[in-house]
């Protein structure tokens, strides 16, 4: 039986940086970098995992998410 957390199949989520992390908590800037976002309007597709969702939740005021 496959583990639903580590299963390779599954969806992806597209994350776009819409606001600069400058002026917010330094940890939030670190999370933005960890997501792979480099500049405003830069988008990346990430695997939809609980860890990714937690990171997105932490910076939800800076990013836009498309499923």
C-alpha positions as CSV (number, residue, x, y, z in Angstrom):
1,X,0.0,0.0,0.0
2,X,1.4,3.4,-1.0
3,X,1.9,6.2,1.5
4,X,-0.2,9.1,0.5
5,X,2.4,11.6,1.7
6,X,5.3,10.3,-0.3
7,X,3.5,9.0,-3.3
8,X,5.0,10.4,-6.5
9,X,1.7,10.8,-8.4
10,X,-0.5,13.6,-7.5
11,X,-1.1,17.2,-8.5
12,X,1.0,20.2,-8.8
13,X,0.3,23.7,-7.7
14,X,1.4,26.9,-9.4
15,X,2.7,29.6,-7.1
16,X,3.3,33.2,-8.2
17,X,5.0,35.9,-6.2
18,X,2.7,39.0,-6.2
19,X,4.2,41.1,-3.5
20,X,7.8,41.7,-2.3
21,X,8.8,40.1,1.0
22,X,10.9,43.2,1.8
23,X,9.5,44.8,4.9
24,X,8.0,41.6,6.3
25,X,9.5,39.1,8.8
26,X,12.8,37.8,7.6
27,X,11.6,34.2,7.9
28,X,8.9,34.9,5.3
29,X,11.6,36.0,2.8
30,X,13.4,32.7,3.5
31,X,10.3,30.8,2.8
32,X,9.8,32.7,-0.5
33,X,13.3,31.7,-1.5
34,X,12.8,28.1,-0.5
35,X,9.7,28.0,-2.7
36,X,12.0,28.9,-5.6
37,X,10.5,32.4,-6.2
38,X,13.0,35.0,-7.2
39,X,11.2,38.2,-8.2
40,X,7.7,39.6,-8.4
41,X,5.5,37.9,-11.0
42,X,7.8,34.9,-11.1
43,X,5.9,31.6,-11.1
44,X,7.0,28.0,-10.2
45,X,5.1,24.7,-10.3
46,X,5.6,22.7,-7.1
47,X,4.4,19.3,-6.0
48,X,1.3,19.5,-3.9
49,X,2.5,18.1,-0.6
50,X,1.6,19.1,3.0
51,X,5.0,20.7,3.4
52,X,4.5,22.9,0.3
53,X,1.0,23.8,1.5
54,X,2.4,24.8,4.9
55,X,5.0,27.0,3.3
56,X,2.4,28.6,1.0
57,X,0.2,29.2,4.1
58,X,3.0,31.1,5.8
59,X,3.4,33.6,3.0
60,X,-0.2,33.6,1.7
61,X,-0.3,37.4,1.7
62,X,2.7,37.5,-0.7
63,X,1.7,34.8,-3.2
64,X,-1.1,33.8,-5.5
65,X,-1.8,30.1,-5.9
66,X,-3.3,28.3,-9.0
67,X,-4.2,24.7,-8.8
